[in-house]
Amino acid sequence: MAVVEAKNPSSLKVKLDLGMVDGKTKVRSKTFSNLKHDANAQDVYDVAESLMALQEYEVLETIKIDNTTLA
């Protein structure tokens, strides 16, 4: 039986560097849900860059999380 894929909304996750605490880098994540599953990666990255320009902390990583249901 062939697998059927259903694309679900994606998410954007950005990890921020809050600095050193007790010798370890403290990281905070911000997640933005319900992105269009077919959103262009460059567009998602550009939006993340714009949003993070408003943040106080340095961005460590920008992640687009795609979500697919298999049946």
All heavy atoms as TSV, in Angstrom:
chain	resi	resn	atom	element	x	y	z
A	1	MET	N	N	0.844	-1.182	0.000
A	1	MET	CA	C	0.000	0.000	0.000
A	1	MET	C	C	0.889	1.246	0.000
A	1	MET	O	O	1.824	1.349	0.782
A	1	MET	CB	C	-0.903	-0.005	1.237
A	1	MET	CG	C	-1.849	1.130	1.283
A	1	MET	SD	S	-3.006	0.860	2.665
A	1	MET	CE	C	-3.782	2.412	2.686
A	2	ALA	N	N	0.570	2.155	-0.875
A	2	ALA	CA	C	1.367	3.375	-1.008
A	2	ALA	C	C	1.077	4.340	0.149
A	2	ALA	O	O	-0.051	4.431	0.628
A	2	ALA	CB	C	1.049	4.058	-2.319
A	3	VAL	N	N	2.115	5.022	0.550
A	3	VAL	CA	C	1.991	6.013	1.618
A	3	VAL	C	C	1.377	7.287	1.052
A	3	VAL	O	O	1.736	7.738	-0.023
A	3	VAL	CB	C	3.370	6.326	2.236
A	3	VAL	CG1	C	3.262	7.460	3.241
A	3	VAL	CG2	C	3.958	5.088	2.869
A	4	VAL	N	N	0.443	7.849	1.813
A	4	VAL	CA	C	-0.177	9.119	1.436
A	4	VAL	C	C	0.369	10.206	2.357
A	4	VAL	O	O	0.352	10.057	3.575
A	4	VAL	CB	C	-1.719	9.039	1.565
A	4	VAL	CG1	C	-2.355	10.377	1.249
A	4	VAL	CG2	C	-2.265	7.929	0.678
A	5	GLU	N	N	0.878	11.282	1.747
A	5	GLU	CA	C	1.437	12.389	2.517
A	5	GLU	C	C	0.439	13.531	2.595
A	5	GLU	O	O	-0.199	13.864	1.612
A	5	GLU	CB	C	2.706	12.934	1.852
A	5	GLU	CG	C	3.851	11.976	1.847
A	5	GLU	CD	C	5.099	12.601	1.247
A	5	GLU	OE1	O	5.303	13.826	1.407
A	5	GLU	OE2	O	5.860	11.867	0.613
A	6	ALA	N	N	0.305	14.107	3.780
A	6	ALA	CA	C	-0.511	15.310	3.970
A	6	ALA	C	C	0.375	16.378	4.606
A	6	ALA	O	O	0.890	16.193	5.708
A	6	ALA	CB	C	-1.704	15.018	4.863
A	7	LYS	N	N	0.580	17.458	3.875
A	7	LYS	CA	C	1.427	18.547	4.381
A	7	LYS	C	C	0.649	19.354	5.420
A	7	LYS	O	O	-0.476	19.773	5.177
A	7	LYS	CB	C	1.851	19.473	3.247
A	7	LYS	CG	C	2.629	18.783	2.149
A	7	LYS	CD	C	4.004	18.426	2.623
A	7	LYS	CE	C	4.810	17.832	1.452
A	7	LYS	NZ	N	6.127	17.415	1.856
A	8	ASN	N	N	1.243	19.542	6.565
A	8	ASN	CA	C	0.652	20.327	7.651
A	8	ASN	C	C	1.404	21.649	7.775
A	8	ASN	O	O	2.506	21.791	7.245
A	8	ASN	CB	C	0.736	19.550	8.964
A	8	ASN	CG	C	-0.009	18.243	8.886
A	8	ASN	OD1	O	-1.111	18.180	8.380
A	8	ASN	ND2	N	0.621	17.175	9.348
A	9	PRO	N	N	0.837	22.619	8.488
A	9	PRO	CA	C	1.538	23.890	8.645
A	9	PRO	C	C	2.942	23.692	9.240
A	9	PRO	O	O	3.158	22.821	10.075
A	9	PRO	CB	C	0.640	24.670	9.615
A	9	PRO	CG	C	-0.709	24.098	9.411
A	9	PRO	CD	C	-0.484	22.634	9.126
A	10	SER	N	N	3.867	24.518	8.782
A	10	SER	CA	C	5.243	24.479	9.264
A	10	SER	C	C	5.401	25.428	10.442
A	10	SER	O	O	4.477	26.156	10.798
A	10	SER	CB	C	6.201	24.890	8.139
A	10	SER	OG	O	6.090	24.008	7.054
A	11	SER	N	N	6.581	25.400	11.032
A	11	SER	CA	C	6.903	26.309	12.135
A	11	SER	C	C	8.266	26.936	11.890
A	11	SER	O	O	9.104	26.376	11.189
A	11	SER	CB	C	6.957	25.560	13.466
A	11	SER	OG	O	5.728	24.974	13.768
A	12	LEU	N	N	8.454	28.090	12.490
A	12	LEU	CA	C	9.742	28.774	12.466
A	12	LEU	C	C	10.253	28.817	13.896
A	12	LEU	O	O	9.545	29.268	14.802
A	12	LEU	CB	C	9.581	30.205	11.939
A	12	LEU	CG	C	10.772	31.142	12.121
A	12	LEU	CD1	C	11.969	30.661	11.326
A	12	LEU	CD2	C	10.390	32.557	11.712
A	13	LYS	N	N	11.459	28.301	14.108
A	13	LYS	CA	C	12.054	28.301	15.446
A	13	LYS	C	C	13.376	29.063	15.383
A	13	LYS	O	O	14.207	28.796	14.508
A	13	LYS	CB	C	12.302	26.862	15.907
A	13	LYS	CG	C	12.833	26.740	17.303
A	13	LYS	CD	C	12.899	25.272	17.705
A	13	LYS	CE	C	13.287	25.107	19.145
A	13	LYS	NZ	N	13.252	23.684	19.552
A	14	VAL	N	N	13.540	29.985	16.294
A	14	VAL	CA	C	14.769	30.781	16.357
A	14	VAL	C	C	15.385	30.593	17.744
A	14	VAL	O	O	14.693	30.733	18.755
A	14	VAL	CB	C	14.482	32.269	16.104
A	14	VAL	CG1	C	15.770	33.066	16.153
A	14	VAL	CG2	C	13.778	32.466	14.772
A	15	LYS	N	N	16.658	30.235	17.766
A	15	LYS	CA	C	17.377	30.079	19.032
A	15	LYS	C	C	18.200	31.330	19.279
A	15	LYS	O	O	18.942	31.779	18.400
A	15	LYS	CB	C	18.280	28.845	18.990
A	15	LYS	CG	C	17.502	27.549	18.942
A	15	LYS	CD	C	18.421	26.350	19.012
A	15	LYS	CE	C	17.613	25.061	19.002
A	15	LYS	NZ	N	18.497	23.887	19.063
A	16	LEU	N	N	18.059	31.874	20.493
A	16	LEU	CA	C	18.739	33.109	20.870
A	16	LEU	C	C	19.777	32.840	21.952
A	16	LEU	O	O	19.558	32.019	22.844
A	16	LEU	CB	C	17.712	34.120	21.399
A	16	LEU	CG	C	16.584	34.491	20.434
A	16	LEU	CD1	C	15.514	35.277	21.177
A	16	LEU	CD2	C	17.119	35.281	19.268
A	17	ASP	N	N	20.886	33.548	21.862
A	17	ASP	CA	C	21.969	33.439	22.846
A	17	ASP	C	C	21.747	34.474	23.942
A	17	ASP	O	O	21.850	35.672	23.697
A	17	ASP	CB	C	23.300	33.688	22.144
A	17	ASP	CG	C	24.492	33.574	23.070
A	17	ASP	OD1	O	24.306	33.348	24.287
A	17	ASP	OD2	O	25.619	33.701	22.574
A	18	LEU	N	N	21.438	34.011	25.156
A	18	LEU	CA	C	21.197	34.917	26.278
A	18	LEU	C	C	22.460	35.217	27.062
A	18	LEU	O	O	22.421	35.921	28.063
A	18	LEU	CB	C	20.135	34.332	27.209
A	18	LEU	CG	C	18.770	34.026	26.588
A	18	LEU	CD1	C	17.791	33.613	27.666
A	18	LEU	CD2	C	18.227	35.196	25.810
A	19	GLY	N	N	23.577	34.613	26.625
A	19	GLY	CA	C	24.842	34.868	27.316
A	19	GLY	C	C	25.252	33.697	28.190
A	19	GLY	O	O	24.613	32.647	28.203
A	20	MET	N	N	26.333	33.891	28.944
A	20	MET	CA	C	26.868	32.825	29.793
A	20	MET	C	C	26.260	32.907	31.189
A	20	MET	O	O	26.182	33.990	31.777
A	20	MET	CB	C	28.386	32.946	29.893
A	20	MET	CG	C	29.110	32.828	28.555
A	20	MET	SD	S	28.983	31.194	27.838
A	20	MET	CE	C	30.174	30.327	28.814
A	21	VAL	N	N	25.817	31.738	31.689
A	21	VAL	CA	C	25.316	31.629	33.054
A	21	VAL	C	C	25.988	30.405	33.667
A	21	VAL	O	O	25.857	29.292	33.139
A	21	VAL	CB	C	23.778	31.468	33.093
A	21	VAL	CG1	C	23.294	31.255	34.511
A	21	VAL	CG2	C	23.107	32.679	32.458
A	22	ASP	N	N	26.733	30.610	34.742
A	22	ASP	CA	C	27.444	29.518	35.415
A	22	ASP	C	C	28.334	28.738	34.445
A	22	ASP	O	O	28.402	27.507	34.490
A	22	ASP	CB	C	26.459	28.568	36.104
A	22	ASP	CG	C	25.665	29.244	37.210
A	22	ASP	OD1	O	26.225	30.178	37.834
A	22	ASP	OD2	O	24.506	28.846	37.439
A	23	GLY	N	N	28.998	29.440	33.528
A	23	GLY	CA	C	29.916	28.799	32.596
A	23	GLY	C	C	29.264	28.127	31.406
A	23	GLY	O	O	29.949	27.500	30.606
A	24	LYS	N	N	27.953	28.227	31.292
A	24	LYS	CA	C	27.261	27.598	30.159
A	24	LYS	C	C	26.492	28.658	29.382
A	24	LYS	O	O	25.989	29.622	29.963
A	24	LYS	CB	C	26.256	26.544	30.646
A	24	LYS	CG	C	26.873	25.366	31.338
A	24	LYS	CD	C	25.805	24.383	31.751
A	24	LYS	CE	C	26.403	23.184	32.449
A	24	LYS	NZ	N	25.378	22.232	32.880
A	25	THR	N	N	26.403	28.450	28.071
A	25	THR	CA	C	25.636	29.359	27.235
A	25	THR	C	C	24.151	29.118	27.473
A	25	THR	O	O	23.670	27.993	27.361
A	25	THR	CB	C	25.954	29.124	25.743
A	25	THR	OG1	O	27.342	29.325	25.526
A	25	THR	CG2	C	25.166	30.082	24.863
A	26	LYS	N	N	23.432	30.180	27.825
A	26	LYS	CA	C	21.995	30.069	28.038
A	26	LYS	C	C	21.298	30.392	26.726
A	26	LYS	O	O	21.565	31.420	26.103
A	26	LYS	CB	C	21.534	31.018	29.138
A	26	LYS	CG	C	20.089	30.817	29.512
A	26	LYS	CD	C	19.735	31.574	30.766
A	26	LYS	CE	C	18.276	31.292	31.115
A	26	LYS	NZ	N	17.901	31.887	32.363
A	27	VAL	N	N	20.424	29.481	26.299
A	27	VAL	CA	C	19.740	29.595	25.015
A	27	VAL	C	C	18.231	29.646	25.255
A	27	VAL	O	O	17.701	28.890	26.075
A	27	VAL	CB	C	20.076	28.390	24.101
A	27	VAL	CG1	C	19.307	28.469	22.789
A	27	VAL	CG2	C	21.572	28.323	23.845
A	28	ARG	N	N	17.572	30.531	24.543
A	28	ARG	CA	C	16.111	30.601	24.577
A	28	ARG	C	C	15.608	30.440	23.151
A	28	ARG	O	O	16.188	30.984	22.217
A	28	ARG	CB	C	15.627	31.914	25.150
A	28	ARG	CG	C	14.089	32.022	25.117
A	28	ARG	CD	C	13.572	33.248	25.782
A	28	ARG	NE	N	13.785	33.108	27.230
A	28	ARG	CZ	C	13.781	34.113	28.080
A	28	ARG	NH1	N	13.584	35.339	27.647
A	28	ARG	NH2	N	13.985	33.923	29.361
A	29	SER	N	N	14.513	29.703	23.005
A	29	SER	CA	C	13.920	29.495	21.684
A	29	SER	C	C	12.601	30.224	21.586
A	29	SER	O	O	11.852	30.299	22.563
A	29	SER	CB	C	13.669	28.005	21.446
A	29	SER	OG	O	14.883	27.303	21.426
A	30	LYS	N	N	12.340	30.754	20.410
A	30	LYS	CA	C	11.035	31.344	20.105
A	30	LYS	C	C	10.508	30.602	18.893
A	30	LYS	O	O	11.221	30.407	17.918
A	30	LYS	CB	C	11.147	32.827	19.795
A	30	LYS	CG	C	11.497	33.671	20.992
A	30	LYS	CD	C	11.357	35.140	20.666
A	30	LYS	CE	C	11.608	35.976	21.903
A	30	LYS	NZ	N	10.439	36.142	22.720
A	31	THR	N	N	9.247	30.156	18.983
A	31	THR	CA	C	8.644	29.400	17.893
A	31	THR	C	C	7.412	30.129	17.376
A	31	THR	O	O	6.582	30.577	18.163
A	31	THR	CB	C	8.262	27.985	18.373
A	31	THR	OG1	O	9.431	27.337	18.874
A	31	THR	CG2	C	7.679	27.160	17.242
A	32	PHE	N	N	7.335	30.234	16.073
A	32	PHE	CA	C	6.190	30.847	15.402
A	32	PHE	C	C	5.510	29.735	14.604
A	32	PHE	O	O	6.115	29.157	13.701
A	32	PHE	CB	C	6.637	31.986	14.486
A	32	PHE	CG	C	7.389	33.062	15.218
A	32	PHE	CD1	C	8.766	32.986	15.384
A	32	PHE	CD2	C	6.721	34.133	15.774
A	32	PHE	CE1	C	9.463	33.970	16.067
A	32	PHE	CE2	C	7.403	35.135	16.470
A	32	PHE	CZ	C	8.776	35.038	16.616
A	33	SER	N	N	4.260	29.454	14.947
A	33	SER	CA	C	3.543	28.327	14.347
A	33	SER	C	C	2.664	28.759	13.181
A	33	SER	O	O	2.460	29.952	12.950
A	33	SER	CB	C	2.668	27.661	15.408
A	33	SER	OG	O	3.451	27.230	16.476
A	34	ASN	N	N	2.137	27.759	12.516
A	34	ASN	CA	C	1.157	27.920	11.438
A	34	ASN	C	C	1.683	28.680	10.230
A	34	ASN	O	O	0.977	29.505	9.646
A	34	ASN	CB	C	-0.124	28.575	11.969
A	34	ASN	CG	C	-0.831	27.680	12.950
A	34	ASN	OD1	O	-0.905	26.468	12.744
A	34	ASN	ND2	N	-1.324	28.241	14.029
A	35	LEU	N	N	2.924	28.399	9.851
A	35	LEU	CA	C	3.437	28.914	8.589
A	35	LEU	C	C	2.845	28.077	7.462
A	35	LEU	O	O	2.566	26.887	7.642
A	35	LEU	CB	C	4.959	28.773	8.512
A	35	LEU	CG	C	5.827	29.874	9.071
A	35	LEU	CD1	C	5.641	30.034	10.562
A	35	LEU	CD2	C	7.259	29.614	8.735
A	36	LYS	N	N	2.679	28.683	6.313
A	36	LYS	CA	C	2.230	27.908	5.152
A	36	LYS	C	C	3.250	26.814	4.877
A	36	LYS	O	O	4.459	27.073	4.888
A	36	LYS	CB	C	2.105	28.804	3.920
A	36	LYS	CG	C	1.012	29.835	4.026
A	36	LYS	CD	C	0.996	30.694	2.779
A	36	LYS	CE	C	-0.072	31.756	2.858
A	36	LYS	NZ	N	-0.004	32.677	1.702
A	37	HIS	N	N	2.772	25.594	4.645
A	37	HIS	CA	C	3.689	24.470	4.432
A	37	HIS	C	C	4.555	24.659	3.197
A	37	HIS	O	O	5.644	24.107	3.097
A	37	HIS	CB	C	2.916	23.143	4.357
A	37	HIS	CG	C	2.042	23.031	3.163
A	37	HIS	ND1	N	2.508	22.648	1.938
A	37	HIS	CD2	C	0.720	23.282	2.998
A	37	HIS	CE1	C	1.509	22.649	1.077
A	37	HIS	NE2	N	0.417	23.025	1.691
A	38	ASP	N	N	4.074	25.466	2.245
A	38	ASP	CA	C	4.837	25.664	1.018
A	38	ASP	C	C	5.576	27.011	1.006
A	38	ASP	O	O	6.029	27.466	-0.053
A	38	ASP	CB	C	3.928	25.538	-0.202
A	38	ASP	CG	C	2.782	26.548	-0.180
A	38	ASP	OD1	O	2.560	27.198	0.848
A	38	ASP	OD2	O	2.087	26.659	-1.225
A	39	ALA	N	N	5.721	27.621	2.182
A	39	ALA	CA	C	6.436	28.902	2.256
A	39	ALA	C	C	7.880	28.710	1.805
A	39	ALA	O	O	8.548	27.749	2.197
A	39	ALA	CB	C	6.395	29.444	3.683
A	40	ASN	N	N	8.338	29.614	0.983
A	40	ASN	CA	C	9.698	29.572	0.458
A	40	ASN	C	C	10.697	29.758	1.599
A	40	ASN	O	O	10.518	30.633	2.452
A	40	ASN	CB	C	9.836	30.695	-0.582
A	40	ASN	CG	C	11.193	30.758	-1.205
A	40	ASN	OD1	O	12.172	31.049	-0.526
A	40	ASN	ND2	N	11.254	30.467	-2.484
A	41	ALA	N	N	11.755	28.948	1.618
A	41	ALA	CA	C	12.754	29.003	2.694
A	41	ALA	C	C	13.390	30.389	2.798
A	41	ALA	O	O	13.616	30.892	3.911
A	41	ALA	CB	C	13.815	27.940	2.477
A	42	GLN	N	N	13.661	31.012	1.673
A	42	GLN	CA	C	14.279	32.349	1.702
A	42	GLN	C	C	13.330	33.365	2.321
A	42	GLN	O	O	13.756	34.228	3.102
A	42	GLN	CB	C	14.681	32.788	0.281
A	42	GLN	CG	C	15.417	34.124	0.264
A	42	GLN	CD	C	16.771	34.056	0.972
A	42	GLN	OE1	O	17.589	33.188	0.666
A	42	GLN	NE2	N	17.017	34.947	1.925
A	43	ASP	N	N	12.037	33.245	1.988
A	43	ASP	CA	C	11.052	34.162	2.566
A	43	ASP	C	C	10.956	33.977	4.082
A	43	ASP	O	O	10.897	34.952	4.837
A	43	ASP	CB	C	9.672	33.944	1.937
A	43	ASP	CG	C	9.633	34.351	0.467
A	43	ASP	OD1	O	10.532	35.106	0.035
A	43	ASP	OD2	O	8.703	33.899	-0.237
A	44	VAL	N	N	10.943	32.738	4.524
A	44	VAL	CA	C	10.872	32.449	5.965
A	44	VAL	C	C	12.106	33.008	6.671
A	44	VAL	O	O	12.013	33.647	7.719
A	44	VAL	CB	C	10.745	30.929	6.213
A	44	VAL	CG1	C	10.858	30.605	7.690
A	44	VAL	CG2	C	9.426	30.415	5.639
A	45	TYR	N	N	13.253	32.806	6.054
A	45	TYR	CA	C	14.506	33.316	6.645
A	45	TYR	C	C	14.497	34.837	6.719
A	45	TYR	O	O	14.905	35.425	7.729
A	45	TYR	CB	C	15.704	32.825	5.820
A	45	TYR	CG	C	17.026	33.226	6.406
A	45	TYR	CD1	C	17.577	32.491	7.455
A	45	TYR	CD2	C	17.710	34.331	5.933
A	45	TYR	CE1	C	18.782	32.860	8.014
A	45	TYR	CE2	C	18.918	34.704	6.483
A	45	TYR	CZ	C	19.452	33.972	7.518
A	45	TYR	OH	O	20.651	34.343	8.072
A	46	ASP	N	N	14.027	35.467	5.650
A	46	ASP	CA	C	13.990	36.938	5.630
A	46	ASP	C	C	13.058	37.486	6.716
A	46	ASP	O	O	13.380	38.483	7.372
A	46	ASP	CB	C	13.544	37.443	4.252
A	46	ASP	CG	C	14.588	37.191	3.178
A	46	ASP	OD1	O	15.756	36.904	3.518
A	46	ASP	OD2	O	14.225	37.267	1.979
A	47	VAL	N	N	11.918	36.841	6.913
A	47	VAL	CA	C	10.994	37.260	7.968
A	47	VAL	C	C	11.644	37.065	9.337
A	47	VAL	O	O	11.554	37.940	10.213
A	47	VAL	CB	C	9.660	36.485	7.877
A	47	VAL	CG1	C	8.808	36.702	9.121
A	47	VAL	CG2	C	8.897	36.904	6.626
A	48	ALA	N	N	12.313	35.936	9.513
A	48	ALA	CA	C	12.995	35.674	10.790
A	48	ALA	C	C	14.048	36.744	11.057
A	48	ALA	O	O	14.156	37.247	12.185
A	48	ALA	CB	C	13.637	34.287	10.762
A	49	GLU	N	N	14.810	37.097	10.041
A	49	GLU	CA	C	15.840	38.129	10.210
A	49	GLU	C	C	15.211	39.461	10.609
A	49	GLU	O	O	15.734	40.172	11.474
A	49	GLU	CB	C	16.640	38.292	8.904
A	49	GLU	CG	C	17.589	37.154	8.634
A	49	GLU	CD	C	18.771	37.147	9.597
A	49	GLU	OE1	O	19.434	38.182	9.739
A	49	GLU	OE2	O	19.020	36.093	10.215
A	50	SER	N	N	14.089	39.799	9.992
A	50	SER	CA	C	13.412	41.056	10.314
A	50	SER	C	C	12.896	41.058	11.747
A	50	SER	O	O	13.050	42.042	12.472
A	50	SER	CB	C	12.242	41.298	9.350
A	50	SER	OG	O	12.719	41.463	8.048
A	51	LEU	N	N	12.274	39.941	12.150
A	51	LEU	CA	C	11.765	39.854	13.514
A	51	LEU	C	C	12.893	39.876	14.539
A	51	LEU	O	O	12.796	40.534	15.572
A	51	LEU	CB	C	10.936	38.573	13.689
A	51	LEU	CG	C	9.586	38.530	12.985
A	51	LEU	CD1	C	8.985	37.130	13.079
A	51	LEU	CD2	C	8.643	39.558	13.586
A	52	MET	N	N	13.972	39.175	14.244
A	52	MET	CA	C	15.049	39.070	15.213
A	52	MET	C	C	15.868	40.355	15.302
A	52	MET	O	O	16.586	40.568	16.279
A	52	MET	CB	C	15.950	37.876	14.891
A	52	MET	CG	C	15.229	36.531	15.086
A	52	MET	SD	S	14.481	36.329	16.716
A	52	MET	CE	C	12.735	36.492	16.341
A	53	ALA	N	N	15.733	41.218	14.309
A	53	ALA	CA	C	16.391	42.525	14.395
A	53	ALA	C	C	15.792	43.349	15.535
A	53	ALA	O	O	16.424	44.277	16.034
A	53	ALA	CB	C	16.253	43.265	13.071
A	54	LEU	N	N	14.579	42.979	15.956
A	54	LEU	CA	C	13.916	43.674	17.058
A	54	LEU	C	C	14.277	43.083	18.413
A	54	LEU	O	O	13.880	43.625	19.447
A	54	LEU	CB	C	12.384	43.604	16.863
A	54	LEU	CG	C	11.851	44.164	15.540
A	54	LEU	CD1	C	10.377	43.864	15.401
A	54	LEU	CD2	C	12.122	45.647	15.453
A	55	GLN	N	N	15.001	41.962	18.399
A	55	GLN	CA	C	15.363	41.279	19.638
A	55	GLN	C	C	16.649	41.858	20.222
A	55	GLN	O	O	17.502	42.381	19.506
A	55	GLN	CB	C	15.582	39.781	19.377
A	55	GLN	CG	C	14.331	39.039	19.011
A	55	GLN	CD	C	13.404	38.902	20.206
A	55	GLN	OE1	O	13.836	38.564	21.296
A	55	GLN	NE2	N	12.125	39.168	19.984
A	56	GLU	N	N	16.785	41.713	21.513
A	56	GLU	CA	C	17.972	42.177	22.212
A	56	GLU	C	C	19.140	41.211	22.048
A	56	GLU	O	O	20.288	41.610	22.057
A	56	GLU	CB	C	17.620	42.322	23.701
A	56	GLU	CG	C	18.735	42.752	24.579
A	56	GLU	CD	C	18.288	42.872	26.022
A	56	GLU	OE1	O	17.078	42.832	26.291
A	56	GLU	OE2	O	19.159	42.987	26.884
A	57	TYR	N	N	18.832	39.917	21.877
A	57	TYR	CA	C	19.861	38.887	21.905
A	57	TYR	C	C	20.293	38.459	20.502
A	57	TYR	O	O	19.545	38.582	19.533
A	57	TYR	CB	C	19.348	37.673	22.687
A	57	TYR	CG	C	18.910	38.029	24.076
A	57	TYR	CD1	C	17.566	38.041	24.425
A	57	TYR	CD2	C	19.840	38.395	25.040
A	57	TYR	CE1	C	17.161	38.386	25.712
A	57	TYR	CE2	C	19.448	38.751	26.325
A	57	TYR	CZ	C	18.105	38.737	26.652
A	57	TYR	OH	O	17.715	39.087	27.907
A	58	GLU	N	N	21.498	37.883	20.444
A	58	GLU	CA	C	22.053	37.394	19.187
A	58	GLU	C	C	21.358	36.094	18.769
A	58	GLU	O	O	21.068	35.245	19.601
A	58	GLU	CB	C	23.549	37.139	19.350
A	58	GLU	CG	C	24.226	36.615	18.115
A	58	GLU	CD	C	25.706	36.354	18.367
A	58	GLU	OE1	O	26.251	36.876	19.352
A	58	GLU	OE2	O	26.297	35.616	17.571
A	59	VAL	N	N	21.123	35.939	17.480
A	59	VAL	CA	C	20.500	34.724	16.953
A	59	VAL	C	C	21.571	33.656	16.765
A	59	VAL	O	O	22.608	33.900	16.153
A	59	VAL	CB	C	19.797	34.998	15.606
A	59	VAL	CG1	C	19.259	33.708	15.000
A	59	VAL	CG2	C	18.679	36.013	15.785
A	60	LEU	N	N	21.310	32.478	17.322
A	60	LEU	CA	C	22.232	31.352	17.157
A	60	LEU	C	C	21.856	30.500	15.957
A	60	LEU	O	O	22.706	30.000	15.232
A	60	LEU	CB	C	22.223	30.460	18.406
A	60	LEU	CG	C	22.803	31.053	19.674
A	60	LEU	CD1	C	22.601	30.087	20.838
A	60	LEU	CD2	C	24.268	31.365	19.483
A	61	GLU	N	N	20.549	30.308	15.765
A	61	GLU	CA	C	20.106	29.382	14.727
A	61	GLU	C	C	18.677	29.714	14.307
A	61	GLU	O	O	17.855	30.073	15.149
A	61	GLU	CB	C	20.166	27.959	15.288
A	61	GLU	CG	C	19.981	26.863	14.298
A	61	GLU	CD	C	20.282	25.489	14.910
A	61	GLU	OE1	O	20.127	25.324	16.134
A	61	GLU	OE2	O	20.673	24.602	14.153
A	62	THR	N	N	18.402	29.602	13.030
A	62	THR	CA	C	17.056	29.783	12.496
A	62	THR	C	C	16.644	28.464	11.837
A	62	THR	O	O	17.364	27.946	10.984
A	62	THR	CB	C	17.023	30.915	11.453
A	62	THR	OG1	O	17.484	32.114	12.071
A	62	THR	CG2	C	15.629	31.130	10.911
A	63	ILE	N	N	15.487	27.922	12.259
A	63	ILE	CA	C	15.074	26.597	11.802
A	63	ILE	C	C	13.660	26.659	11.257
A	63	ILE	O	O	12.761	27.213	11.904
A	63	ILE	CB	C	15.107	25.589	12.974
A	63	ILE	CG1	C	16.474	25.578	13.627
A	63	ILE	CG2	C	14.684	24.204	12.511
A	63	ILE	CD1	C	16.496	24.899	14.987
A	64	LYS	N	N	13.446	26.095	10.078
A	64	LYS	CA	C	12.083	25.912	9.559
A	64	LYS	C	C	11.744	24.442	9.761
A	64	LYS	O	O	12.469	23.557	9.296
A	64	LYS	CB	C	11.980	26.269	8.076
A	64	LYS	CG	C	10.578	26.076	7.532
A	64	LYS	CD	C	10.495	26.362	6.043
A	64	LYS	CE	C	9.082	26.084	5.567
A	64	LYS	NZ	N	9.043	25.695	4.171
A	65	ILE	N	N	10.645	24.206	10.484
A	65	ILE	CA	C	10.233	22.839	10.802
A	65	ILE	C	C	9.033	22.490	9.938
A	65	ILE	O	O	7.955	23.063	10.106
A	65	ILE	CB	C	9.881	22.706	12.291
A	65	ILE	CG1	C	11.084	23.118	13.142
A	65	ILE	CG2	C	9.423	21.286	12.614
A	65	ILE	CD1	C	10.769	23.311	14.610
A	66	ASP	N	N	9.243	21.568	8.990
A	66	ASP	CA	C	8.153	21.104	8.137
A	66	ASP	C	C	7.484	19.923	8.804
A	66	ASP	O	O	8.131	19.117	9.473
A	66	ASP	CB	C	8.677	20.726	6.754
A	66	ASP	CG	C	9.194	21.940	5.999
A	66	ASP	OD1	O	8.551	22.992	6.078
A	66	ASP	OD2	O	10.236	21.818	5.333
A	67	ASN	N	N	6.188	19.798	8.604
A	67	ASN	CA	C	5.403	18.785	9.296
A	67	ASN	C	C	4.532	18.050	8.279
A	67	ASN	O	O	3.695	18.660	7.626
A	67	ASN	CB	C	4.546	19.474	10.359
A	67	ASN	CG	C	3.857	18.519	11.268
A	67	ASN	OD1	O	4.023	17.311	11.170
A	67	ASN	ND2	N	3.080	19.061	12.175
A	68	THR	N	N	4.752	16.764	8.152
A	68	THR	CA	C	4.003	15.955	7.194
A	68	THR	C	C	3.400	14.757	7.907
A	68	THR	O	O	4.079	14.067	8.666
A	68	THR	CB	C	4.938	15.448	6.073
A	68	THR	OG1	O	5.557	16.552	5.450
A	68	THR	CG2	C	4.166	14.639	5.055
A	69	THR	N	N	2.123	14.522	7.670
A	69	THR	CA	C	1.467	13.339	8.205
A	69	THR	C	C	1.494	12.247	7.132
A	69	THR	O	O	1.172	12.505	5.969
A	69	THR	CB	C	0.008	13.663	8.572
A	69	THR	OG1	O	0.000	14.688	9.566
A	69	THR	CG2	C	-0.708	12.438	9.112
A	70	LEU	N	N	1.886	11.056	7.551
A	70	LEU	CA	C	1.927	9.915	6.627
A	70	LEU	C	C	0.812	8.950	7.006
A	70	LEU	O	O	0.606	8.647	8.168
A	70	LEU	CB	C	3.269	9.205	6.721
A	70	LEU	CG	C	4.510	10.059	6.461
A	70	LEU	CD1	C	5.772	9.224	6.690
A	70	LEU	CD2	C	4.488	10.633	5.069
A	71	ALA	N	N	0.103	8.493	6.003
A	71	ALA	CA	C	-0.969	7.519	6.265
A	71	ALA	C	C	-0.938	6.413	5.231
A	71	ALA	O	O	-0.389	6.524	4.178
A	71	ALA	CB	C	-2.322	8.204	6.256
